[in-house]
Amino acid sequence: MTEVTIPLKLPSLNDYVRICRTNKYQAASFKKGLEEQIGWFLVGLPKFTKPIRIRFLWMEGTKRRDYDNVAFAKKFILDALVKYGKLPDDNRKYVVGFSDEFVYGKDTQVTLYIEEVDDVIR
């Protein structure tokens, strides 16, 4: 199992929708910049060639954001895994499952627990 922590407060779905409604070009630029920030933390990961399952452990510094809005950020993380060559694609062939857990702490961050799997039932 591979573990990596991304010590960033990633945008919620509400944050991203707000940006998209402002200007579609600004939204594309925002997404690109966010993937680059996430990419810095993915550098040390191996390249995954088998299907993977990911457990996302979301740590929130406050109780202000709803879980579904927080977990939306997995979209940016999965896209960054592909963009930085750690995963061939983020489709069902390569990402066979994921789970979300939420805790509260001093910092806002997300830790990924990535497991390559051999026995995929489809």
Secondary structure, 3 states (H helix, E strand, C coil): CEEEEECCCCCCHHHHHHHHHHCHHHHHHHHHHHHHHHHHHHCCCCCCCCCEEEEEEEEECCCCCCHHHHHCCHHHHHHHHHHCCCCCCCCCCCEEEEEEEEEECCCCEEEEEEEECCCCCC
